[in-house]
Amino acid sequence: MSLPTYIDLAIVGAGPQALTLVTHLLQKRAKFRNRFLVFDPSGTWLSRWRHQFAAQKIPHLRSPAVHHPDPNPYALRAFAENRPHELFPPYDLPGTQLFEDFCGEVIRRWQLENCIYPEKVVEILPHKHRFQLILAAGESIIARRVILATGKGIPQFPEWVNRIPSPYPSERLCHSSQIDLRSLHLAGEKILIIGGGLTSGHLAMGAIAQNANVFLMARRTWQEKLFDADPGWLGPKYLKGFAAESNWYRRWELIQQARNGGSMTPAMMLQLRRLSREGKITLKERCEIVGAIWQDSHWLVKCANGDVYECDRIWLATGTKFDCQQNPLLEDMLAAYPTEIVNGLPVLDEYLRLPGSEFFLMGALAALQVGPVARNLSGGRMASDRIVRTLTKASIALSS
């Protein structure tokens, strides 16, 4: 594919949210087919998503089968008709392979195989009513409108990590986003996993399957929840009040309360407790680490209560944070279209644009408008509804 000099719509990122946006846009306006281009260094849809699920050996999604990139909410159920065993209780959670196969079918059905340009966007420069996208190879393209749909957050490291006194092998202390269970041989190793979210559960299961001795530790008590946020956040039950809240800081607080840090599903907690009774894992809640040292090829980890633990590896399932001011693609955009920023999240207009521009944001950075599920599959649909309305209605578009 050769790069055109100009495109009406540039979409940066080819994850589930971008795929959701494109299918919803084409359903509403088929003529958009030749008016957009998606940029992703992998050249394929969902490559980071696939890698993450495979690397952490995640068996199924946390979202029910109605949440997916196709505009028809029942399309995944219909696709799974002959594979009912791949829908997991309690709410028909799609198995990872089923979801991947379904997305492949969506990509074929909407004929989206060839709309990705395999290059990384490294810079976006605003010009008068236009945007210049600079690619890693040095090429560039002008776009009338841009949608930033890259979901990657910034890995969060506990503060004590920066105080580790001695050098240590980098593979012996990793953030969960760096771990690939498929490439590790862990038999007989002692692994300390820190974090109370579902990711720590998946990593624990993967390590136990390789006959490692696992120690799972969280700062607070285990939180059991079916979903990241209450299903009331998917509809008017909670979103009505959220939309009526005019104080952006209060909205940010509502998002934090709704997600409330990491949580495990009841099914995962059940498995972990069973493995704990079998002596395959030690579960330790309300334990805060205050320091660690690397000594004689292993870790000594000290907790606030004075306990010291010894292990071979430390895995940090401590989440990611989202901060528009630390995103290199937003540097020039925020300078050209300044907006209020609330704890890293930009205040966007109701159509998810930086105010005064045709530059849209999807995913976690759109949370102040979309709500607590902004980064989830359902948030992708909610964001798509707003953005598609803008792209297809001349009256909403800014004059160009």
C-alpha positions, -999 to 999 in steps of 0.1 A, spaced: 0 0 0 14 34 -9 8 63 14 -15 90 0 -6 126 6 -40 134 21 -68 115 38 -101 127 53 -98 106 84 -67 91 101 -72 66 129 -41 60 151 -42 25 166 -58 -8 154 -71 -22 187 -106 -32 197 -118 4 201 -106 14 166 -122 -17 151 -154 -8 169 -153 27 155 -147 16 119 -176 -9 118 -200 16 134 -189 43 109 -193 20 78 -227 8 90 -238 44 92 -220 57 60 -207 31 36 -191 58 15 -165 64 42 -148 32 31 -123 51 9 -120 81 32 -101 67 61 -68 50 69 -57 32 101 -21 35 113 -5 7 134 31 -5 133 19 -42 133 -1 -38 101 -28 -60 116 -59 -55 137 -57 -63 175 -21 -74 175 -13 -59 210 -46 -73 223 -37 -108 210 -2 -106 224 -14 -96 259 -40 -123 261 -16 -150 249 13 -137 270 -7 -139 302 -26 -170 291 -60 -154 297 -87 -180 290 -117 -157 285 -128 -121 286 -143 -103 316 -170 -87 294 -202 -105 284 -208 -116 248 -228 -85 239 -196 -64 241 -176 -66 210 -166 -45 179 -196 -53 156 -226 -30 156 -250 -59 161 -249 -67 198 -260 -103 191 -235 -111 164 -210 -128 188 -237 -151 202 -248 -161 167 -212 -168 158 -208 -190 189 -239 -211 181 -218 -242 174 -192 -234 201 -214 -229 232 -187 -244 255 -166 -213 247 -190 -190 264 -182 -190 302 -206 -185 331 -221 -164 346 -228 -141 317 -216 -158 286 -180 -145 288 -164 -153 254 -133 -175 254 -102 -158 241 -100 -179 210 -137 -175 203 -134 -137 206 -103 -136 183 -120 -158 157 -151 -136 158 -131 -104 154 -114 -121 124 -149 -128 109 -159 -91 116 -128 -79 98 -135 -101 68 -173 -92 67 -166 -55 68 -136 -60 44 -111 -42 67 -81 -64 60 -64 -37 38 -71 -4 56 -41 -5 80 -9 13 70 19 -6 88 38 23 103 40 39 137 28 75 140 55 93 160 43 129 159 11 148 150 14 185 140 -16 208 139 -19 230 108 -49 253 101 -79 229 102 -56 200 92 -31 177 109 2 163 97 10 128 108 48 120 109 56 83 106 86 65 121 101 59 86 100 97 80 70 98 57 41 120 64 4 125 55 -21 153 59 -55 144 75 -86 166 79 -96 147 110 -77 124 134 -89 99 160 -64 87 186 -74 52 196 -42 39 212 -51 22 245 -16 18 260 -12 33 295 19 40 314 30 11 337 27 20 373 56 10 396 54 12 434 75 39 449 98 14 467 111 1 433 130 33 428 148 28 461 162 -7 455 199 -1 464 217 -27 444 217 -35 406 196 -66 397 188 -86 365 160 -68 348 140 -100 341 138 -106 379 115 -76 385 89 -70 358 57 -51 354 29 -74 342 29 -57 308 65 -71 302 57 -107 312 52 -134 286 45 -167 303 51 -186 270 88 -178 271 95 -186 308 106 -218 326 95 -213 362 95 -248 377 107 -247 414 110 -209 414 95 -187 441 75 -159 425 61 -129 444 32 -113 425 20 -79 438 -15 -66 430 -51 -72 437 -65 -72 402 -75 -99 377 -41 -96 360 -23 -108 391 -47 -138 392 -40 -147 356 -2 -145 362 -5 -166 393 -25 -193 375 1 -193 347 30 -196 371 14 -224 391 8 -243 358 46 -242 354 51 -256 389 63 -224 404 57 -215 441 36 -185 441 30 -158 467 2 -134 458 2 -102 478 -21 -71 479 -21 -39 499 -58 -42 508 -83 -71 512 -93 -89 480 -121 -72 462 -145 -96 444 -164 -81 414 -178 -96 383 -169 -66 362 -144 -37 363 -173 -13 371 -209 -19 380 -231 -26 349 -252 4 358 -224 24 342 -233 10 308 -266 29 306 -286 57 320 -288 43 356 -255 60 365 -245 78 334 -274 103 336 -261 116 369 -225 115 356 -234 136 325 -253 161 348 -222 166 369 -205 198 357 -175 197 380 -148 178 361 -129 169 393 -161 154 408 -164 133 376 -128 121 380 -137 110 416 -168 92 403 -146 73 379 -122 63 406 -150 52 429 -166 31 402 -134 12 392 -121 12 428 -87 -2 420 -81 -38 410 -106 -66 416 -109 -103 411 -138 -121 396 -156 -145 420 -146 -174 397 -109 -164 399 -110 -160 437 -126 -195 440 -97 -210 420 -71 -192 440 -85 -202 474 -87 -238 462 -51 -237 452 -42 -221 485 -58 -250 504 -37 -274 482 -6 -255 492 2 -243 456 -1 -206 464 1 -183 494 -25 -155 495 -15 -125 516 -38 -94 518 -33 -61 537 4 -63 532 24 -32 521 59 -36 509 84 -10 521 116 -22 505 134 -49 486 171 -59 481 187 -82 455 212 -104 474 229 -137 465 207 -142 433 174 -137 451 151 -111 465 146 -101 501 113 -82 504 103 -63 535 67 -55 545 55 -27 567 47 -51 595 83 -62 596 79 -96 578 106 -104 553 100 -127 523 124 -144 500 118 -150 463 134 -155 429 112 -131 409 89 -101 416 60 -95 392 42 -62 395 5 -64 385 1 -28 397 -18 -14 368 -13 14 343 -20 51 345 -33 74 317 -19 109 314 -24 129 282 6 151 292 29 121 290 17 110 255 42 122 229 14 123 202 -5 149 222 23 173 230 17 196 200 -21 190 200 -24 202 236 -3 233 229 -24 242 198 -58 233 215 -53 239 252 -79 224 275 -83 217 312 -65 186 324 -79 167 355 -53 143 370 -40 134 335 -74 133 318 -82 160 292 -116 178 292 -130 171 257 -162 184 241 -193 161 241 -181 145 208 -148 136 223 -128 163 205 -101 185 219 -122 217 221 -120 238 189 -105 209 168 -114 179 147 -90 158 169 -108 130 187 -98 107 216 -110 72 224 -103 49 253 -92 58 288 -83 94 279 -120 100 270 -132 89 305 -143 124 317 -170 123 289 -176 85 285 -174 74 321 -156 47 341 -159 20 313 -142 43 287 -113 19 283 -135 -13 280 -151 -28 249 -184 -12 260 -167 22 263 -155 17 227 -191 14 215 -202 45 236 -173 66 222 -180 53 186 -217 65 189 -205 100 197 -177 102 172 -197 86 143 -225 111 149 -200 139 144 -183 124 113 -216 119 95 -234 151 105 -221 182 87 -239 204 113 -217 191 141 -184 193 123 -163 225 127 -162 247 97 -131 239 76 
